[in-house]
Amino acid sequence: MKQLDDFYLKQEEPVKGVFLALKDIILKQDHNITHVLKYGMPFFCYKGKMFCYLWIHKKLKQPYIGIVEGKHFDEPFLIQEARSRMKIMMLNAGKDLPLEQIESILQKALNLYRSGIIKV
C-alpha cells in the first residue's frame, strides 16, 4: 500500500488533487473494486480483473482514466489512439471533473463484468 500511496504523493498539483478525487469516485462505484499498483500506475480491479487505471498523457501532460475494456464503447469523449482494447477519458486538471460522465462510463464498464460479457 505504501507504493500506491507514494504514487499519489509524488504527483504535483493540480494532478494530485484530480487523481485523489478520481480514486474516491472509482472506489465508490462498487464494493468489489480493489485498488492496486500495476506497471507503476494505480489500477482498479473488479473481482480481480483489471477494470480501469489512472495515468498522465505523455504529450498533453493531462491526467486521464484508462478504461481497460474501452473498445466496447462509442462515447465521443473516449479516445482510442493506438490502443486496441483500451480507451482513455482525458481530464482537464484546471477544471471541475465531469462527474456525471465519469460515473456513467464507470458504470457502463462495470456492467460488462457484472453481465458476464467480460468474465471474472
DSSP file with accessible surface (Angstrom, degrees, kcal/mol):
  #  RESIDUE AA STRUCTURE BP1 BP2  ACC     N-H-->O    O-->H-N    N-H-->O    O-->H-N    TCO  KAPPA ALPHA  PHI   PSI    X-CA   Y-CA   Z-CA
    1    1 A M     >        0   0  155      0, 0.0     4,-2.7     0, 0.0     5,-0.2   0.000 360.0 360.0 360.0 -29.8    0.0    0.0    0.0
    2    2 A K  H  >  +     0   0  145      1,-0.2     4,-2.8     2,-0.2     5,-0.2   0.918 360.0  49.8 -61.0 -43.5    2.9    2.3    0.7
    3    3 A Q  H  > S+     0   0  146      2,-0.2     4,-1.7     1,-0.2    -1,-0.2   0.894 111.3  50.1 -62.0 -37.9    4.0    2.3   -3.0
    4    4 A L  H  > S+     0   0    6      2,-0.2     4,-1.3     1,-0.2    -2,-0.2   0.938 111.8  46.6 -66.1 -45.7    0.4    3.1   -4.0
    5    5 A D  H  X S+     0   0   69     -4,-2.7     4,-2.3     1,-0.2    -2,-0.2   0.906 109.5  55.7 -61.6 -40.1    0.2    6.0   -1.6
    6    6 A D  H  X S+     0   0   44     -4,-2.8     4,-2.2     1,-0.2    -1,-0.2   0.857  98.8  61.6 -61.6 -35.4    3.6    7.2   -2.8
    7    7 A F  H  X S+     0   0   21     -4,-1.7     4,-0.6     1,-0.2    -1,-0.2   0.945 109.8  40.3 -55.6 -48.7    2.3    7.4   -6.4
    8    8 A Y  H >< S+     0   0    6     -4,-1.3     3,-1.1     1,-0.2    -2,-0.2   0.915 113.3  53.7 -67.9 -41.8   -0.3    9.9   -5.3
    9    9 A L  H 3< S+     0   0  112     -4,-2.3    -1,-0.2     1,-0.2    -2,-0.2   0.819 104.2  56.6 -64.6 -30.3    2.0   11.9   -3.0
   10   10 A K  H 3< S+     0   0  163     -4,-2.2    -1,-0.2    -5,-0.2    -2,-0.2   0.663  87.0  98.8 -75.9 -17.5    4.6   12.3   -5.8
   11   11 A Q  S << S-     0   0   35     -3,-1.1     2,-0.3    -4,-0.6    -3,-0.0  -0.424  72.3-128.1 -72.4 148.1    2.2   14.0   -8.2
   12   12 A E    >>  -     0   0  163     -2,-0.1     4,-1.7     1,-0.1     3,-0.7  -0.650  42.7 -67.0 -92.1 150.8    2.2   17.7   -8.4
   13   13 A E  T 34 S+     0   0  121      1,-0.3    -1,-0.1    -2,-0.3    80,-0.0  -0.468 115.0  26.6 -68.7 147.5   -1.0   19.8   -8.0
   14   14 A P  T 3> S+     0   0   68      0, 0.0     4,-2.0     0, 0.0    -1,-0.3  -0.996 124.4  51.8 -86.5  -2.4   -3.5   20.1   -9.7
   15   15 A V  H <> S+     0   0   21     -3,-0.7     4,-3.0     1,-0.2    -2,-0.3   0.903 106.2  57.0 -61.5 -39.9   -2.9   16.5  -11.0
   16   16 A K  H  X S+     0   0   54     -4,-1.7     4,-2.6     1,-0.2    -1,-0.2   0.942 108.3  46.5 -56.0 -47.6   -2.6   15.1   -7.4
   17   17 A G  H  > S+     0   0   30      2,-0.2     4,-2.3     1,-0.2    -1,-0.2   0.896 112.2  50.6 -63.4 -39.6   -6.0   16.5   -6.5
   18   18 A V  H  X S+     0   0   13     -4,-2.0     4,-2.8     2,-0.2    -2,-0.2   0.949 112.2  46.7 -63.0 -48.5   -7.6   15.1   -9.7
   19   19 A F  H  X S+     0   0    0     -4,-3.0     4,-2.5     1,-0.2    -2,-0.2   0.902 112.3  49.6 -63.2 -41.5   -6.1   11.7   -9.1
   20   20 A L  H  X S+     0   0   63     -4,-2.6     4,-1.8    -5,-0.2    -1,-0.2   0.910 112.7  47.5 -65.5 -39.2   -7.2   11.6   -5.4
   21   21 A A  H  X S+     0   0   37     -4,-2.3     4,-2.6    -5,-0.2    -2,-0.2   0.931 112.2  49.8 -65.4 -43.3  -10.7   12.7   -6.3
   22   22 A L  H  X S+     0   0    0     -4,-2.8     4,-3.0     1,-0.2     5,-0.3   0.888 105.9  56.6 -63.0 -39.6  -10.8   10.0   -9.1
   23   23 A K  H  X S+     0   0   42     -4,-2.5     4,-2.6     1,-0.2    -1,-0.2   0.950 110.7  44.0 -56.5 -47.3   -9.6    7.3   -6.7
   24   24 A D  H  X S+     0   0   83     -4,-1.8     4,-1.7     1,-0.2    -2,-0.2   0.918 113.5  50.5 -64.8 -43.1  -12.6    8.1   -4.4
   25   25 A I  H  < S+     0   0   22     -4,-2.6     4,-0.5     2,-0.2    -2,-0.2   0.934 113.6  45.1 -60.9 -46.3  -15.1    8.3   -7.2
   26   26 A I  H >< S+     0   0    0     -4,-3.0     3,-1.5     1,-0.2     4,-0.4   0.942 111.8  50.5 -65.5 -46.8  -14.0    5.0   -8.7
   27   27 A L  H >< S+     0   0   60     -4,-2.6     3,-0.6    -5,-0.3     6,-0.3   0.807 105.4  58.3 -64.8 -26.4  -13.9    3.1   -5.3
   28   28 A K  T 3< S+     0   0  170     -4,-1.7    -1,-0.3     1,-0.2    -2,-0.2   0.618  88.4  77.2 -76.8 -11.8  -17.4    4.3   -4.5
   29   29 A Q  T <  S-     0   0   28     -3,-1.5     2,-0.3    -4,-0.5    -1,-0.2   0.812 111.5  -5.5 -71.2 -29.9  -18.9    2.7   -7.6
   30   30 A D    X   -     0   0   25     -3,-0.6     3,-1.5    -4,-0.4    -1,-0.2  -0.930  56.3-130.8-165.5 139.6  -18.9   -0.8   -6.3
   31   31 A H  T 3  S+     0   0  169     -2,-0.3    -1,-0.0     1,-0.3    -3,-0.0   0.626 105.2  66.7 -71.6 -10.6  -17.7   -2.6   -3.1
   32   32 A N  T 3  S+     0   0   46      2,-0.0    15,-1.8    15,-0.0     2,-0.4   0.401  77.1 106.2 -88.0   2.0  -16.0   -5.3   -5.3
   33   33 A I  E <   -A   46   0A  12     -3,-1.5     2,-0.3    -6,-0.3    13,-0.2  -0.716  51.7-168.5 -85.7 130.1  -13.5   -2.7   -6.7
   34   34 A T  E     -A   45   0A  71     11,-2.7    11,-2.4    -2,-0.4     2,-0.5  -0.818  14.6-135.3-115.5 161.1   -9.9   -3.0   -5.3
   35   35 A H  E     +A   44   0A  27     -2,-0.3     2,-0.3     9,-0.2     9,-0.2  -0.963  33.5 157.7-122.5 119.1   -7.0   -0.6   -5.7
   36   36 A V  E     -A   43   0A  51      7,-2.8     7,-3.3    -2,-0.5     2,-0.6  -0.906  41.7-114.2-137.8 164.7   -3.6   -1.9   -6.6
   37   37 A L  E     +A   42   0A  55     -2,-0.3     2,-0.4     5,-0.2   -33,-0.1  -0.923  41.1 165.3-102.9 119.1   -0.3   -0.7   -8.2
   38   38 A K  E >   -A   41   0A  80      3,-2.5     3,-2.2    -2,-0.6    -2,-0.0  -0.999  67.1  -1.2-133.1 138.5    0.5   -2.4  -11.5
   39   39 A Y  T 3  S-     0   0  177     -2,-0.4    -1,-0.1     1,-0.3    -2,-0.0   0.803 129.2 -61.4  55.3  27.9    3.0   -1.3  -14.1
   40   40 A G  T 3  S+     0   0   45      1,-0.2    -1,-0.3    -3,-0.0    -3,-0.0   0.592 119.2  94.6  78.2  10.3    3.8    1.7  -11.8
   41   41 A M  E <  S-A   38   0A  29     -3,-2.2    -3,-2.5    14,-0.0     2,-0.4  -0.938  84.5 -95.0-133.7 155.6    0.3    3.1  -12.0
   42   42 A P  E     -A   37   0A   0      0, 0.0    12,-1.9     0, 0.0     2,-0.3  -0.580  44.6-173.3 -72.5 121.8   -2.8    2.9   -9.9
   43   43 A F  E     -AB  36  53A   6     -7,-3.3    -7,-2.8    -2,-0.4     2,-0.5  -0.885  14.8-149.3-112.3 149.5   -5.1    0.2  -11.3
   44   44 A F  E     -AB  35  52A   0      8,-3.3     7,-2.8    -2,-0.3     8,-1.8  -0.975  16.1-163.3-119.7 128.5   -8.6   -0.6  -10.1
   45   45 A C  E     -AB  34  50A   5    -11,-2.4   -11,-2.7    -2,-0.5     2,-0.6  -0.890  14.4-146.4-115.2 145.0   -9.8   -4.2  -10.4
   46   46 A Y  E >  S-AB  33  49A   9      3,-2.8     3,-2.2    -2,-0.4   -13,-0.2  -0.958  88.2 -23.0-109.3 113.9  -13.3   -5.6  -10.3
   47   47 A K  T 3  S-     0   0  113    -15,-1.8    -1,-0.2    -2,-0.6   -14,-0.1   0.879 130.5 -48.4  50.1  41.5  -13.3   -9.0   -8.6
   48   48 A G  T 3  S+     0   0   59    -16,-0.3     2,-0.4     1,-0.2    -1,-0.3   0.314 115.1 114.0  89.1 -10.7   -9.6   -9.3   -9.5
   49   49 A K  E <  S-B   46   0A  85     -3,-2.2    -3,-2.8    69,-0.1    -1,-0.2  -0.820  76.9-106.3 -97.1 134.3   -9.9   -8.3  -13.2
   50   50 A M  E     +B   45   0A  44     -2,-0.4    -5,-0.2    -5,-0.2     3,-0.1  -0.352  46.7 165.5 -60.0 131.6   -8.3   -5.1  -14.4
   51   51 A F  E     -     0   0A   0     -7,-2.8    17,-1.9     1,-0.5    18,-0.5   0.739  55.1 -19.7-119.7 -49.3  -11.1   -2.5  -14.9
   52   52 A C  E     -BC  44  67A   0     -8,-1.8    -8,-3.3    15,-0.2    -1,-0.5  -0.966  53.5-161.5-157.4 170.4   -9.6    1.0  -15.1
   53   53 A Y  E     -BC  43  66A  13     13,-1.8    13,-3.1    -2,-0.3     2,-0.4  -0.954  17.5-121.9-151.9 167.1   -6.4    2.9  -14.3
   54   54 A L  E     + C   0  65A   0    -12,-1.9     2,-0.3    -2,-0.3    11,-0.2  -0.934  39.9 143.7-116.2 139.4   -5.1    6.5  -13.8
   55   55 A W  E     - C   0  64A  73      9,-1.9     9,-2.6    -2,-0.4     2,-0.5  -0.964  44.3-106.4-160.6 175.4   -2.3    8.0  -15.8
   56   56 A I  E     - C   0  63A  45     -2,-0.3     2,-0.2     7,-0.2     5,-0.1  -0.951  36.1-116.1-115.6 130.3   -0.9   11.2  -17.3
   57   57 A H     >  -     0   0   15      5,-3.1     4,-1.9    -2,-0.5     5,-0.2  -0.454  21.6-141.4 -65.4 126.6   -0.9   11.6  -21.1
   58   58 A K  T  4 S+     0   0  167     -2,-0.2    -1,-0.1     1,-0.2    -2,-0.0   0.912  95.2  31.7 -59.1 -47.1    2.7   11.9  -22.2
   59   59 A K  T  4 S+     0   0  185      1,-0.2    -1,-0.2     3,-0.1    -2,-0.1   0.913 127.1  38.0 -80.0 -44.4    2.2   14.5  -24.9
   60   60 A L  T  4 S-     0   0  104      2,-0.1    -2,-0.2     1,-0.0    -1,-0.2   0.606  91.0-141.3 -85.7 -14.3   -0.7   16.5  -23.5
   61   61 A K     <  +     0   0  147     -4,-1.9    -3,-0.1     1,-0.2    -2,-0.0   0.811  57.5 130.7  57.5  32.3    0.5   16.3  -19.8
   62   62 A Q        -     0   0   59     -5,-0.2    -5,-3.1    30,-0.1    -1,-0.2  -0.902  60.7-112.3-115.4 146.5   -3.1   15.9  -18.7
   63   63 A P  E     -C   56   0A   0      0, 0.0    28,-2.4     0, 0.0     2,-0.3  -0.361  39.1-179.9 -71.5 154.6   -4.5   13.2  -16.3
   64   64 A Y  E     -CD  55  90A  13     -9,-2.6    -9,-1.9    26,-0.2     2,-0.5  -0.986  30.6-124.6-150.2 161.4   -6.8   10.5  -17.7
   65   65 A I  E     -CD  54  89A   0     24,-1.8    24,-2.6    -2,-0.3     2,-0.6  -0.943  26.2-148.9-102.6 126.0   -8.8    7.5  -16.7
   66   66 A G  E     -CD  53  88A   0    -13,-3.1   -13,-1.8    -2,-0.5     2,-0.7  -0.868   3.3-153.0 -95.7 125.3   -8.0    4.5  -18.8
   67   67 A I  E >   -CD  52  87A   0     20,-3.3     3,-1.8    -2,-0.6    20,-1.7  -0.899   4.8-153.2 -99.1 112.9  -10.9    2.1  -19.4
   68   68 A V  T 3  S+     0   0    0    -17,-1.9     3,-0.3    -2,-0.7    -1,-0.2   0.896  95.1  36.0 -56.9 -44.2   -9.5   -1.4  -19.9
   69   69 A E  T >  S+     0   0   12    -18,-0.5     3,-1.9     1,-0.2    -1,-0.3  -0.072  77.6 133.5-100.6  36.2  -12.4   -2.6  -22.0
   70   70 A G  G X   +     0   0    0     -3,-1.8     3,-2.5     1,-0.3    16,-0.2   0.732  52.3  80.7 -59.9 -22.4  -13.0    0.7  -23.7
   71   71 A K  G 3  S+     0   0  109     14,-2.3    -1,-0.3    -3,-0.3    15,-0.1   0.722  83.8  64.9 -59.0 -18.1  -13.3   -0.9  -27.1
   72   72 A H  G <  S+     0   0   80     -3,-1.9     2,-0.3    13,-0.2    -1,-0.3   0.504  94.6  74.5 -81.1  -5.0  -16.9   -1.8  -26.2
   73   73 A F    <   -     0   0   18     -3,-2.5    32,-0.0    -4,-0.1    36,-0.0  -0.878  51.8-169.8-119.2 147.4  -17.9    1.9  -26.0
   74   74 A D        +     0   0  150     -2,-0.3    -1,-0.1     3,-0.0    -3,-0.1   0.197  36.8 143.2-113.7  11.3  -18.5    4.6  -28.7
   75   75 A E    >   -     0   0   32      1,-0.2     3,-1.7     2,-0.1    -2,-0.1  -0.312  52.4-134.6 -55.9 134.3  -18.7    7.7  -26.5
   76   76 A P  T 3  S+     0   0  127      0, 0.0    -1,-0.2     0, 0.0    -3,-0.0   0.739 101.6  61.7 -66.4 -20.6  -17.1   10.6  -28.3
   77   77 A F  T 3  S+     0   0   51      2,-0.1    13,-0.6    12,-0.0     2,-0.4   0.543  86.6  88.9 -84.7  -4.2  -15.2   11.7  -25.2
   78   78 A L  E <   -E   89   0A  13     -3,-1.7     2,-0.4    11,-0.1    11,-0.2  -0.801  66.1-155.8 -94.6 133.9  -13.3    8.4  -25.1
   79   79 A I  E     -E   88   0A  64      9,-2.9     9,-2.8    -2,-0.4    -9,-0.1  -0.915  15.8-175.2-113.8 133.0  -10.1    8.3  -27.1
   80   80 A Q    >   +     0   0   68     -2,-0.4     3,-2.1     7,-0.2    -1,-0.1   0.831  17.2 167.8 -93.1 -37.2   -8.5    5.1  -28.5
   81   81 A E  T 3  S-     0   0  100      1,-0.2    -1,-0.1     7,-0.1     6,-0.0  -0.309  75.9 -24.5  50.7-132.8   -5.3    6.4  -30.0
   82   82 A A  T 3  S+     0   0  107      2,-0.0     2,-0.3     0, 0.0    -1,-0.2   0.239 109.1 114.6 -93.6  16.2   -3.0    3.4  -30.9
   83   83 A R    <   -     0   0   60     -3,-2.1     0, 0.0     3,-0.2     0, 0.0  -0.644  50.0-161.6 -87.9 144.1   -4.6    1.1  -28.3
   84   84 A S  S    S+     0   0  107     -2,-0.3    -1,-0.1     3,-0.0    -3,-0.0   0.817  87.9  14.6 -91.2 -30.6   -6.5   -2.0  -29.5
   85   85 A R  S    S+     0   0   89     -5,-0.1   -14,-2.3   -15,-0.1   -13,-0.2   0.771 113.3  66.8-113.7 -40.0   -8.5   -2.7  -26.3
   86   86 A M        -     0   0   46    -16,-0.2     2,-0.3   -17,-0.2   -18,-0.2  -0.554  52.2-168.2 -93.0 153.3   -8.4    0.4  -24.0
   87   87 A K  E     -D   67   0A  22    -20,-1.7   -20,-3.3    -2,-0.2     2,-0.3  -0.947  14.0-140.6-131.4 155.9   -9.8    3.8  -24.4
   88   88 A I  E     -DE  66  79A   0     -9,-2.8    -9,-2.9    -2,-0.3     2,-0.6  -0.877   6.2-146.1-120.7 151.5   -9.0    6.9  -22.3
   89   89 A M  E     -DE  65  78A   4    -24,-2.6   -24,-1.8    -2,-0.3   -11,-0.1  -0.952  24.6-145.1-113.7 105.4  -11.0    9.7  -20.9
   90   90 A M  E     -D   64   0A  43     -2,-0.6     2,-0.4   -13,-0.6   -26,-0.2  -0.467  14.4-160.6 -70.9 144.8   -8.9   12.9  -20.9
   91   91 A L        -     0   0    7    -28,-2.4     2,-0.8    -2,-0.1     6,-0.1  -0.973  18.2-130.6-129.1 141.9   -9.4   15.3  -18.0
   92   92 A N    >   -     0   0   75     -2,-0.4     3,-1.9     4,-0.2   -30,-0.1  -0.828  13.7-157.4 -91.4 111.9   -8.5   18.9  -17.7
   93   93 A A  T 3  S+     0   0   15     -2,-0.8    -1,-0.1     1,-0.3     4,-0.1   0.695  90.4  58.9 -64.6 -17.5   -6.8   19.3  -14.3
   94   94 A G  T 3  S+     0   0   68      2,-0.1    -1,-0.3    -3,-0.0     2,-0.3   0.441 103.3  59.3 -91.3   0.2   -7.7   23.0  -14.3
   95   95 A K  S <  S-     0   0  148     -3,-1.9     2,-0.0     1,-0.1     0, 0.0  -0.822  96.2 -82.8-124.7 165.7  -11.4   22.5  -14.4
   96   96 A D        -     0   0  161     -2,-0.3    -4,-0.2     1,-0.1    -2,-0.1  -0.351  55.3-102.7 -62.4 145.6  -14.1   20.7  -12.4
   97   97 A L        -     0   0   43      1,-0.1     2,-2.1    -4,-0.1     3,-0.2  -0.477  26.1-119.2 -70.9 140.3  -14.3   17.0  -13.1
   98   98 A P     >  +     0   0   49      0, 0.0     4,-2.6     0, 0.0     3,-0.3  -0.519  40.5 179.0 -78.5  78.5  -17.3   15.9  -15.3
   99   99 A L  H  > S+     0   0   83     -2,-2.1     4,-3.0     1,-0.2     5,-0.3   0.858  72.3  51.0 -55.2 -45.1  -18.7   13.7  -12.6
  100  100 A E  H  > S+     0   0  171      1,-0.2     4,-2.3     2,-0.2    -1,-0.2   0.921 112.9  46.4 -61.8 -43.5  -21.8   12.5  -14.4
  101  101 A Q  H  > S+     0   0   78     -3,-0.3     4,-2.3     2,-0.2     5,-0.2   0.920 114.1  48.5 -63.2 -44.1  -19.7   11.5  -17.5
  102  102 A I  H  X S+     0   0    0     -4,-2.6     4,-2.4     1,-0.2    -2,-0.2   0.955 114.5  43.9 -62.2 -51.1  -17.1    9.7  -15.3
  103  103 A E  H  X S+     0   0   75     -4,-3.0     4,-2.4     1,-0.2    -1,-0.2   0.889 112.5  54.0 -64.8 -36.4  -19.7    7.8  -13.2
  104  104 A S  H  X S+     0   0   55     -4,-2.3     4,-2.4    -5,-0.3    -1,-0.2   0.945 111.7  42.4 -63.5 -48.2  -21.7    6.9  -16.3
  105  105 A I  H  X S+     0   0    0     -4,-2.3     4,-2.4     1,-0.2    -1,-0.2   0.884 113.3  53.3 -70.7 -33.3  -18.7    5.4  -18.2
  106  106 A L  H  X S+     0   0    0     -4,-2.4     4,-2.8    -5,-0.2    -1,-0.2   0.928 110.7  47.0 -64.6 -42.2  -17.5    3.6  -15.0
  107  107 A Q  H  X S+     0   0   57     -4,-2.4     4,-2.3     2,-0.2    -2,-0.2   0.909 111.4  50.9 -66.7 -39.7  -21.0    2.1  -14.5
  108  108 A K  H  X S+     0   0   85     -4,-2.4     4,-0.9     2,-0.2    -1,-0.2   0.914 112.5  47.1 -61.6 -42.6  -21.1    1.0  -18.2
  109  109 A A  H >X S+     0   0    1     -4,-2.4     4,-0.9     1,-0.2     3,-0.8   0.929 110.9  51.1 -65.8 -43.5  -17.7   -0.6  -17.8
  110  110 A L  H >X S+     0   0    0     -4,-2.8     4,-2.7     1,-0.2     3,-0.7   0.882 102.8  60.8 -60.6 -36.5  -18.7   -2.3  -14.6
  111  111 A N  H 3X S+     0   0   79     -4,-2.3     4,-2.3     1,-0.3     6,-0.3   0.790  94.8  62.5 -65.2 -25.2  -21.8   -3.7  -16.3
  112  112 A L  H <<>S+     0   0   16     -4,-0.9     6,-2.5    -3,-0.8     5,-0.8   0.893 111.6  38.1 -62.2 -38.1  -19.5   -5.5  -18.8
  113  113 A Y  H X<5S+     0   0    5     -4,-0.9     3,-0.6    -3,-0.7    -2,-0.2   0.902 116.6  50.2 -78.5 -44.2  -18.1   -7.5  -15.9
  114  114 A R  H 3<5S+     0   0   88     -4,-2.7    -2,-0.2     1,-0.2    -3,-0.2   0.854 111.8  48.5 -63.2 -36.7  -21.4   -7.9  -14.0
  115  115 A S  T 3<5S-     0   0   77     -4,-2.3    -1,-0.2    -5,-0.2    -2,-0.2   0.615 114.0-114.9 -80.9 -14.4  -23.3   -9.1  -17.0
  116  116 A G  T < 5S+     0   0   25     -3,-0.6    -3,-0.2    -4,-0.4    -4,-0.1   0.442  83.6 120.8  93.8  -1.4  -20.6  -11.7  -17.9
  117  117 A I  S   <S+     0   0  107     -5,-0.8     2,-0.6    -6,-0.3    -4,-0.2   0.927  86.2  38.1 -58.5 -41.7  -19.5  -10.1  -21.2
  118  118 A I  S    S-     0   0   18     -6,-2.5    -2,-0.3    -7,-0.1    -1,-0.2  -0.958 102.1-127.9-107.7 119.1  -16.1   -9.9  -19.6
  119  119 A K              0   0  156     -2,-0.6    -5,-0.1    -3,-0.1    -6,-0.1  -0.465 360.0 360.0 -71.8 136.0  -15.5  -13.0  -17.5
  120  120 A V              0   0   90     -7,-0.2   -72,-0.1    -2,-0.2   -73,-0.1  -0.820 360.0 360.0-115.1 360.0  -14.5  -12.6  -13.9
